[in-house]
Amino acid sequence: MAVREENLDDVISSLIDDDGDDTNEANGLPGFPEVSGEVDEHPITLTDRAAIQIRKIKENENLDSELYLRVAVEGGGCSGLSYKLGFDIKTDDDDIYESHGLEVIVDPKHIIYLNGITIDYPDGLDARGFTFENPNASEACGCGSSFAV
């Protein structure tokens, strides 16, 4: 019995689903499940603690006033998508949302995965760091940094 050795390109091609059934390439991230629905008027919410910490980081790092807080998602993590939070320059494609007086930028392709999210910054003994409460997540990893839809 002959064993057929598969070409790596053939294996990769077989893993890519080109029919678009489980992706939302026009409005979402290619290769990720489609999340539908209307975008909230205020889709990104920062808690008081998160807003205070973001202001503190920006001040302590002497960051340029032209830098905005960016909230994003990317593939990876134990649940499929990972949250990304950082300071970045606004592009023409970005949408701006306001929470607690802070302007938050989001690529429109990401908002469908983040719509309704609350970002907190617990600083107690049992938890410290940014946390994400996402109503779109069907499951999340134990550390809270990745999710699935």
N, C-alpha and C positions, 0 to 999 in steps of 0.2 A: 504494500500500500504506500503510495507516494504522498509525502506531506508537502503541501503547497506553501511556500514561503511568501508571506504577504509583504508588499511594498508599503513603506510607512505612509506615503502619500495616499495610497488606497485605503489604509486603515483610517487616516484622518478624514478623508472624504466620506467614508461610511458613517462616521460619527457626526458629521455636520448635516443638519436637517434643513434642506433648502426650500421645503414647501411652505415655511412660514407659519405652520399651525401653532407652534408654541412660542413664537417670538412676536415682538412688537417693534420691528425695526424702524417704522415711521415715527413712532412716538416714544419708544423705550430703548432699552439697551439690546443690541443684537444678541441672540442666543439665550435670552432670559424670558421667563413667562410673562405674558401680557397681564397688566393690571389695569382694569378699566374703572371709569367713574369720573365724576366731576372733581376738579381741583378746588379745595377749600379756599375761601377768601384769604385765610391765614394758614397756609399748609404747614409751616414750620413754627413751632412754639418753643421758646427757651424759658426755662423756669428762672425765678429770681436768682437762685444759686448759680445756674449756668451763665446767666448774663454777667453777674459779678465776676465770675472766674474768667470769662472771655475778655472783659475789660481789663482785668488785672494782668493777664498774659500779654495783651497788646501793649499796655503801659510798661510793664517790666522788660519787655523785649524791644522797646522803642520802635515799634513797627510803624511804617509809613501810614499816613491817614488815608491813602488811596487803596489800602488793602481791606478787603471785606472778609467776613467769615464765610467760608464755602462749606456747604454740606453736600455730600455726594455719596454714591454707591459704586462699588466695583466688584467684579467677579472674584470669588475666592472666599476663604474662610470656611469653617466647618459646616456651615448651613447653606452656602451657595453665594450669597452676596454679603459684602462687608461695608460697613459705614466708614466714610472718610470725612474728617473734620479738620479744617486748617484755614489759614489766611491766604488769600489769593487776589489777583487783580481781576476786576470784572471785565468780561468780554462782551461783545455786541450780542452774542447769543444767550447770555445769562438773563435770568429773571431775578428781580430783587424783591425780597419780602422783609417785613419789619417785625421784630419782636423785642420788647423791653427796650426800645430805643436803639437797638442794634440792627444794622442792615445785613441781611443774610442773602448770599447769592447761590443760585442753584441752576444747573444746566437743565433746560426743559425736559430733556430725555430722562432725567433722574427723578423728577418730581412725582411721577406716577408711583414710584416705589417709596417715596418719602411723605406723601400727602397725609397730613394729620399727625406727623411725628412730634413727640415732645422730647426735648433734649434737657437732661438734668445734670447736676454736678453734686452728688452726695459727697460729703466730706467727713463722715463718721468713722468709727473704728472698724465697722464691718464692710464698708464700701467707700472707695475714693476714686474719683475720675468721672469722666463723662459717661452717661448712660443714655440709652435710646429706647423710648416706648413707641413702637410703631404699630398702628392698627392694621397695616397691610401685611404684617408678618404672620405666616401660618405656623412658623416655628422659629426658634432662636437658639443659638448655642448657649452654653452655660455662662460664658463670660459676657454675653450680651453684645459682642462686637460684630456678629454676623447673623443673617436671617435668611429665611426662604419665603417665597410668596406662592 
